Structure formats: C-alpha cells, structure tokens
Amino acid sequence: MEIPWRRNLYVLWIGVFFCSTAYLMVIPFMSLFIVHDLGITDHLTLWSGFTFGITFLASALIAPFWGSLSDKYGRKPMLLRAGFALCLVYVLNAFVRNPFELILVRILTGLLSGYVPSAIALIATNTPEKKVGFCLGIMSTAGAAGGIIGPLAGGILSKFVGYRESFLAAAVIVLIPTLIAWLFVRESNFDKNKARSRVIDDLRAASKNRPLMRHLTIVLIVTASVMVLEPLLSLYVLHLGASAADASFSSGIIFSAVGISTVLAAPVWAKVGERIGYRNTLIIGLVGGGLGNILQVFFHDIFGFGTLRFIYGLFFAAVFPALNALIVQTTEPEFRGRAFSLNQSAGQLGNMMGPIAGGTLAGWVSIPAVFVLNGLLLAATAAALKLKPRAGIRRSSDQGTPAGLP
C-alpha cells in the first residue's frame, strides 16, 4: 500500500505549527512569569536558566527510550502520547504556586514531551527517499510559522489576560493537532514483531557511525546557541527601553521577527540544499547566524535589534533542515527512528546547556557580550565543519542512502 506521505506532510505541518505556537506563547515569557506571578527577583537569570534547562535534561535522558519504542510500535503512538501529555502539563503550569512546583512540572514536561521530534521522524521514515530533504525543509517552516504567531499571541494574552491563562490556552492549542493526527496520519515502515532494541545497543551503534555523531554534536552546539539567548531576550528588551508593562508584547514582536524570516527562507534553503549539498548549506547558515549574533551588539534600540534578528533568521533558517537531511543521509532506514531520538537528545542537551550558560554568563558579563560569544561559537563550528573531510557523508546505496540526496 502506498504511503499517503503528502497527507502526512500536511497534517503534521499543521500539528507542528500548533505545538510550536503553544510553546512560544508561554516559554519566552517564563522569566516574566517567574517575576510577576511567583515573586522571584533575586538571582533571576539563574532561576530562569535553571527552569528552562531542567526540562531539556529530562527530555534528553528519556528520548532514547521513546526512540526505541517508536521503531517497534511506530512514531504515531509516540506522537499521540506526547501531544496528550503536553496538554496535561500546560494545564499544570497554570496552577503552580512557587518556583519549586514550577521546576517539578518542567521536569514532567521533559519526560513526557516529544511531539515535534516524533512528527519529524515520521516524515523522515514515511516519505519517498527523494522527497525527504524537501519535506524536512517544509516541516521547518511549520515551527517557524508558530514562531511568528506564538510570541505575538503570548505577548497579547500575557499583557491583557495573564500568564496563567496563557498556559491554559496553550493546552487547548496542543490538543487540537493531537486529535487531528489521531484521525488522519497514517504510518507504515515499522515491524511490531521485531524485538525492541536496547538503548545501550542503540548508543553503541550510533557511536560507530562517525558522520552521525558529528551531526549530533553540531545539533547540540547550535541548539545551545539558540537557547543561550532564550531566557535573556525578554530581559534585554527591558534594557533597550521597553516599559515593564510592554515588555512581553515587545518581546513577542522580537521573537516573531526570526519566525517570519525562517518561513520565508526555509523553502529556499531546502532547494539550495538539493543543488549545492546540505553540508555546504549548513556551513552558510552557521556563518550567517554567527555574524548575525555578533552584529547585534551594535544595535541599541528595539527597532534595530528586531531588524537584525530578522536578518539573522534568514540565514539560520538553513541550519536545522540541513542537519535533519544529513542525519537521514547517514543512517539506514530501519535505524532512523532511533537516530532522530538521539537527535532529540542532542538537541535537548543543547536546550539544557544554553539557558543555564546564558543565565550564568549574564550574571558575569553584559547581555551584548553574550551575543558576541554566541556568534563566535557558531562561526567556529562552521570553520571546523569546513575543514573536516567529506569522507563518510555519502553512503552507498546498499547502506540505505536516500536517493537524490547529495
């Protein structure tokens, strides 16, 4: 039976869009929630960084287990499990009374989440090989589109309704795509009769695949780069002159600037990757993202800062679709569910390390200095990738190379 990959793409695009919208309605404003609703003012950057990071540590530790289950029972059950769980934890967030309860809920979020990685893994394993790279590029626009609507909606809701009510709205928004996926997504390419692999064996297998490990390392670095700034942007907007009352709305506009540029640029980068290779596309994205971070230190008003964030997003839109395509290219089809779970673990470790590093650095140096250090990290990663030999990236057809990938 032919896989309905186009329908899967449309349905999961909607799902990732809704989930990203819900996430970005509340997460960028977590620092403000901690101050306004929980009353924490001392060591705010450290509290913010730890609250962000602990979720991703829990997710990184549990992701290989979910990946092993997904290769045996399918990605769709994992996707539905994550969707319903996210709905629950968003509701719980609305009722926390102190930062310790918030941390417990954030840990639970990390242990149970995974809708977006499951959607990406399902697309990667249930799409014709020659269409995988393009479809992954299109999927990246879903998260970016959520990055436009989510911060704006969150900024408006948090200003006029409240932070807790924003969490409840996020729960409803996540429930909708979960129900849609339950009804319309179809999956094949898994064998329920196959013995479930052990996580330790998956890690050993991945460690022997040097190109895969290189790509997972880059995933960790670039995700940490993004998340270094996540808990600081709202605070930096206050530093640039926004009033406390308008901070969440102004932050929403700044966050949305990157989302808009990503929606515009990601489909273009997907086609560029097919022509010049995903490795070269990745290098361009890293260099552009690095320069965009470094140049931000020269802009000291909200308009200039938002404009440069938009330009940064035009380049950085190339990075994650290229990495996903390279992971597909360097893994056999039957290992891809587990490969993308390891990809999730690498990303979540970066998500954990970034906010903690950002919060810590902001306590020692100015936030603009954090931008510069972040840009230098991305530029150094691009240079190391450029100097690395190409050997190992192209796999022979009998090892499961996706047709049409460079």
C-alpha positions as CSV (number, residue, x, y, z in Angstrom):
1,M,0.0,0.0,0.0
2,E,1.3,3.4,-1.0
3,I,2.2,5.7,1.9
4,P,0.0,8.8,2.0
5,W,3.1,10.9,2.5
6,R,1.5,14.2,1.2
7,R,-1.4,13.9,3.6
8,N,1.0,13.1,6.4
9,L,3.1,16.2,5.5
10,Y,0.0,18.5,5.5
11,V,-1.4,17.1,8.7
12,L,1.9,17.1,10.6
13,W,2.8,20.5,9.3
14,I,-0.4,21.8,11.0
15,G,0.4,19.8,14.1
16,V,4.0,21.2,14.4
17,F,2.6,24.7,13.7
18,F,0.1,24.4,16.6
19,C,2.6,22.9,19.0
20,S,5.2,25.5,18.2
21,T,2.6,28.2,18.6
22,A,1.6,26.9,22.0
23,Y,5.2,26.5,23.2
24,L,6.2,30.0,22.1
25,M,3.1,31.5,23.6
26,V,4.4,30.8,27.1
27,I,8.1,29.8,27.1
28,P,9.7,33.1,26.0
29,F,7.8,34.8,28.8
30,M,8.8,32.3,31.5
31,S,11.2,34.8,33.1
32,L,8.5,37.4,33.4
33,F,6.1,34.7,34.8
34,I,8.7,33.9,37.5
35,V,8.9,37.6,38.4
36,H,5.3,38.6,38.1
37,D,3.4,35.5,39.4
38,L,5.9,33.7,41.6
39,G,7.6,36.8,43.0
40,I,11.2,35.8,42.4
41,T,13.5,38.8,42.0
42,D,16.9,37.7,43.5
43,H,19.2,35.7,41.1
44,L,16.5,35.9,38.4
45,T,18.8,35.0,35.5
46,L,19.9,31.8,37.3
47,W,16.3,30.8,38.2
48,S,15.3,31.4,34.6
49,G,18.2,29.4,33.2
50,F,17.6,26.5,35.5
51,T,13.8,26.5,34.9
52,F,14.4,26.4,31.1
53,G,17.3,23.9,31.3
54,I,15.9,21.2,33.6
55,T,13.1,20.3,31.2
56,F,15.6,19.6,28.5
57,L,17.8,17.5,30.7
58,A,14.9,15.2,31.5
59,S,13.9,15.1,27.8
60,A,17.5,14.2,26.7
61,L,17.7,11.3,29.2
62,I,14.3,9.8,28.2
63,A,14.4,10.4,24.4
64,P,16.4,7.2,23.5
65,F,13.8,5.1,25.4
66,W,11.0,6.7,23.4
67,G,13.0,6.2,20.2
68,S,13.4,2.5,20.9
69,L,9.7,2.2,21.4
70,S,8.9,4.2,18.2
71,D,11.0,1.9,16.0
72,K,9.0,-1.1,17.3
73,Y,5.5,0.3,17.8
74,G,5.6,3.3,15.4
75,R,6.1,7.0,15.6
76,K,2.4,7.8,15.6
77,P,1.7,6.3,19.0
78,M,4.7,8.3,20.4
79,L,3.3,11.4,18.7
80,L,-0.1,11.0,20.3
81,R,1.4,10.2,23.7
82,A,3.4,13.4,23.6
83,G,0.5,15.5,22.4
84,F,-1.9,14.5,25.2
85,A,0.9,14.7,27.8
86,L,1.8,18.2,26.7
87,C,-1.9,19.2,27.0
88,L,-1.8,18.0,30.6
89,V,1.5,19.7,31.6
90,Y,0.4,23.1,30.2
91,V,-2.6,22.9,32.5
92,L,-0.4,22.0,35.4
93,N,1.8,25.0,34.7
94,A,-1.2,27.3,35.1
95,F,-1.6,26.2,38.8
96,V,2.0,26.3,40.2
97,R,2.3,28.4,43.3
98,N,6.1,28.6,43.7
99,P,9.3,28.1,41.7
100,F,9.8,24.6,43.1
101,E,6.5,23.4,41.9
102,L,7.3,25.0,38.5
103,I,10.5,23.0,38.3
104,L,8.7,19.8,39.1
105,V,6.2,20.5,36.3
106,R,9.0,21.4,33.9
107,I,10.7,18.1,34.7
108,L,7.5,16.2,33.9
109,T,7.2,18.2,30.7
110,G,10.7,16.9,29.6
111,L,9.9,13.3,30.5
112,L,6.6,13.2,28.5
113,S,7.1,15.6,25.6
114,G,8.3,14.9,22.1
115,Y,5.5,15.8,19.6
116,V,7.7,17.7,17.1
117,P,10.6,15.2,17.1
118,S,8.1,12.4,16.6
119,A,6.5,14.3,13.7
120,I,9.9,14.8,12.0
121,A,10.8,11.2,12.5
122,L,7.5,10.0,11.0
123,I,8.1,12.3,7.9
124,A,11.7,11.0,7.6
125,T,10.6,7.4,7.7
126,N,7.4,7.5,5.7
127,T,8.3,9.7,2.8
128,P,9.8,8.6,-0.5
129,E,13.6,8.9,-0.2
130,K,14.0,11.5,-3.0
131,K,11.4,13.8,-1.2
132,V,12.8,13.5,2.3
133,G,15.1,16.5,2.2
134,F,12.4,18.8,0.7
135,C,9.7,17.6,3.1
136,L,12.0,18.2,6.1
137,G,12.6,21.8,4.9
138,I,8.9,22.4,4.6
139,M,8.4,21.0,8.1
140,S,10.9,23.5,9.4
141,T,8.6,26.3,8.2
142,A,5.8,24.9,10.5
143,G,7.9,25.6,13.6
144,A,8.9,29.0,12.2
145,A,5.3,29.9,11.5
146,G,4.5,29.0,15.1
147,G,7.4,31.2,16.0
148,I,5.5,34.1,14.4
149,I,2.1,33.6,15.8
150,G,3.1,32.2,19.2
151,P,5.1,35.1,20.6
152,L,2.6,37.6,19.4
153,A,-0.3,35.7,20.8
154,G,1.6,35.1,24.1
155,G,2.6,38.7,24.4
156,I,-1.0,39.9,23.9
157,L,-2.5,37.2,26.2
158,S,0.1,37.7,29.0
159,K,-0.5,41.5,28.9
160,F,-4.3,41.6,28.7
161,V,-5.3,38.3,30.3
162,G,-2.4,36.9,32.4
163,Y,0.4,34.4,32.2
164,R,-1.6,31.5,33.8
165,E,-4.4,31.9,31.4
166,S,-1.8,31.7,28.6
167,F,-0.8,28.3,29.8
168,L,-4.4,27.1,29.6
169,A,-4.8,28.5,26.1
170,A,-1.6,26.6,25.1
171,A,-3.1,23.3,26.4
172,V,-6.2,23.7,24.2
173,I,-4.0,24.6,21.2
174,V,-1.9,21.4,21.6
175,L,-5.0,19.3,22.0
176,I,-6.3,20.3,18.5
177,P,-3.4,18.9,16.4
178,T,-3.1,15.8,18.5
179,L,-6.7,14.9,17.7
180,I,-6.2,15.7,14.0
181,A,-3.1,13.5,13.9
182,W,-5.0,10.7,15.6
183,L,-7.7,10.8,12.8
184,F,-5.6,11.4,9.7
185,V,-2.0,10.4,10.0
186,R,-1.1,7.0,8.5
187,E,2.2,5.2,9.2
188,S,4.0,2.1,7.9
189,N,7.7,1.2,7.9
190,F,7.8,-0.4,11.3
191,D,7.6,-4.1,12.4
192,K,5.7,-4.8,15.6
193,N,7.1,-8.4,15.6
194,K,10.7,-7.2,15.7
195,A,12.3,-7.3,19.1
196,R,12.7,-3.9,20.7
197,S,16.3,-2.7,20.8
198,R,18.1,-1.8,24.0
199,V,19.1,1.8,24.4
200,I,22.7,0.8,25.2
201,D,22.9,-1.1,21.9
202,D,21.5,1.9,20.0
203,L,24.1,4.1,21.6
204,R,26.9,1.7,20.6
205,A,25.6,1.5,17.0
206,A,25.4,5.3,16.8
207,S,28.9,5.7,18.2
208,K,30.3,3.7,15.3
209,N,28.7,6.0,12.7
210,R,31.1,8.9,12.8
211,P,29.2,11.2,10.4
212,L,26.0,10.7,12.5
213,M,27.9,11.6,15.7
214,R,29.4,14.7,14.0
215,H,26.0,15.9,13.1
216,L,24.6,15.2,16.6
217,T,27.4,17.2,18.0
218,I,26.5,20.1,15.8
219,V,22.9,19.8,16.7
220,L,23.9,20.1,20.4
221,I,26.0,23.2,19.7
222,V,23.6,25.1,17.5
223,T,20.6,24.3,19.8
224,A,22.6,25.6,22.8
225,S,23.4,28.7,20.7
226,V,19.8,29.5,20.2
227,M,18.8,28.7,23.8
228,V,21.7,30.8,25.3
229,L,19.6,33.8,24.4
230,E,16.1,32.4,25.1
231,P,15.8,33.4,28.8
232,L,17.7,36.7,28.2
233,L,15.8,38.3,25.3
234,S,12.8,39.5,27.3
235,L,15.2,41.0,29.9
236,Y,17.3,42.6,27.1
237,V,14.2,44.2,25.7
238,L,13.7,45.9,29.0
239,H,17.3,47.0,28.8
240,L,16.7,48.5,25.4
241,G,14.0,50.8,26.8
242,A,10.7,48.9,26.8
243,S,8.5,49.6,29.8
244,A,7.8,46.7,32.2
245,A,4.1,46.8,31.1
246,D,5.0,46.4,27.4
247,A,8.0,44.0,27.8
248,S,6.1,40.8,26.9
249,F,4.4,42.4,23.9
250,S,7.7,43.9,22.6
251,S,9.5,40.6,23.2
252,G,6.8,38.8,21.2
253,I,7.5,41.0,18.2
254,I,11.2,40.4,18.5
255,F,10.7,36.6,18.7
256,S,8.3,36.8,15.7
257,A,10.9,38.5,13.5
258,V,13.0,35.4,13.4
259,G,9.9,33.2,12.7
260,I,8.9,35.4,9.8
261,S,12.3,35.3,8.2
262,T,12.5,31.5,8.7
263,V,9.2,30.9,7.0
264,L,10.4,33.0,4.0
265,A,13.8,31.4,3.8
266,A,13.5,27.7,4.8
267,P,11.8,26.5,1.5
268,V,14.5,28.4,-0.4
269,W,17.3,26.7,1.6
270,A,15.7,23.3,1.0
271,K,16.0,23.8,-2.7
272,V,19.5,25.2,-2.3
273,G,20.5,22.1,-0.3
274,E,19.4,19.8,-3.1
275,R,21.6,21.8,-5.5
276,I,24.8,22.5,-3.6
277,G,24.6,19.8,-0.9
278,Y,23.3,20.0,2.7
279,R,26.8,20.3,4.1
280,N,27.5,23.5,2.2
281,T,24.1,24.8,3.1
282,L,24.7,24.1,6.8
283,I,28.1,26.0,6.7
284,I,26.4,29.0,5.1
285,G,23.7,29.0,7.7
286,L,26.2,28.8,10.6
287,V,28.3,31.6,9.2
288,G,25.3,33.9,8.7
289,G,23.9,33.1,12.1
290,G,27.3,33.8,13.7
291,L,27.6,37.2,12.0
292,G,24.0,38.0,12.9
293,N,24.7,37.4,16.6
294,I,28.0,39.4,16.6
295,L,26.5,42.4,14.8
296,Q,23.6,42.6,17.3
297,V,26.0,44.2,19.8
298,F,26.0,47.4,17.7
299,F,22.2,47.9,17.9
300,H,20.9,49.7,21.0
301,D,17.2,50.3,20.1
302,I,14.3,47.8,19.8
303,F,13.7,48.6,16.1
304,G,17.3,48.0,15.1
305,F,17.5,44.9,17.3
306,G,14.4,43.4,15.7
307,T,15.6,44.1,12.2
308,L,18.9,42.4,12.8
309,R,17.1,39.4,14.4
310,F,15.1,39.1,11.1
311,I,18.3,39.1,9.0
312,Y,19.8,36.5,11.4
313,G,16.8,34.3,10.9
314,L,17.1,34.4,7.1
315,F,20.5,32.6,7.4
316,F,19.8,30.5,10.4
317,A,16.8,29.0,8.7
318,A,19.2,26.8,6.7
319,V,20.7,25.1,9.7
320,F,18.2,22.6,11.2
321,P,16.7,21.4,7.9
322,A,20.2,20.7,6.6
323,L,21.1,18.8,9.8
324,N,17.9,16.7,9.6
325,A,18.6,15.9,5.9
326,L,22.2,14.9,6.8
327,I,21.0,12.6,9.5
328,V,18.7,10.9,7.1
329,Q,21.6,10.6,4.6
330,T,23.9,9.0,7.1
331,T,21.6,6.4,8.6
332,E,19.9,3.3,7.4
333,P,16.1,3.4,7.2
334,E,15.5,0.9,10.0
335,F,17.6,3.0,12.4
336,R,16.1,6.4,11.6
337,G,13.5,6.4,14.4
338,R,16.3,5.9,16.9
339,A,18.6,8.3,15.1
340,F,16.1,11.1,15.4
341,S,15.5,10.2,19.1
342,L,19.3,10.6,19.6
343,N,19.0,13.8,17.6
344,Q,16.3,14.9,20.1
345,S,18.6,14.0,23.0
346,A,21.4,16.1,21.5
347,G,19.1,19.0,20.9
348,Q,17.6,18.8,24.4
349,L,21.1,18.7,25.9
350,G,21.8,21.9,24.0
351,N,18.4,23.2,25.2
352,M,19.5,22.5,28.7
353,M,23.1,23.8,28.5
354,G,22.1,27.0,26.6
355,P,19.8,28.7,29.1
356,I,22.0,27.7,32.1
357,A,25.0,29.1,30.3
358,G,23.2,32.2,29.2
359,G,21.8,32.8,32.7
360,T,25.2,32.3,34.2
361,L,27.1,34.4,31.7
362,A,24.6,37.2,32.1
363,G,25.5,37.3,35.7
364,W,29.2,37.9,34.9
365,V,29.2,39.9,31.6
366,S,26.7,42.1,29.8
367,I,24.0,40.5,27.6
368,P,25.5,42.1,24.4
369,A,28.8,40.2,25.3
370,V,26.8,37.0,25.4
371,F,25.6,37.8,21.8
372,V,29.3,38.1,20.7
373,L,30.4,34.9,22.4
374,N,27.4,33.1,20.8
375,G,28.3,34.3,17.4
376,L,31.9,33.3,17.7
377,L,30.8,29.8,18.7
378,L,28.7,29.4,15.5
379,A,31.5,30.8,13.4
380,A,34.0,28.3,14.9
381,T,31.6,25.4,14.3
382,A,31.3,26.4,10.6
383,A,35.1,26.6,10.3
384,A,35.5,23.2,11.9
385,L,32.9,21.7,9.6
386,K,34.5,23.3,6.5
387,L,37.9,21.9,7.4
388,K,36.5,18.4,8.1
389,P,37.0,16.0,5.2
390,R,33.9,14.9,3.4
391,A,34.7,11.3,3.8
392,G,31.8,9.3,5.3
393,I,29.0,11.7,4.4
394,R,28.0,9.8,1.3
395,R,26.8,6.3,1.9
396,S,26.5,3.5,-0.6
397,S,23.0,2.6,-1.9
398,D,23.1,-0.8,-0.2
399,Q,23.5,1.0,3.1
400,G,20.3,2.9,2.8
401,T,21.3,6.2,1.2
402,P,18.3,8.3,0.3
403,A,18.0,8.7,-3.4
404,G,18.5,12.2,-4.7
405,L,20.4,13.4,-1.6
406,P,23.8,14.9,-2.5
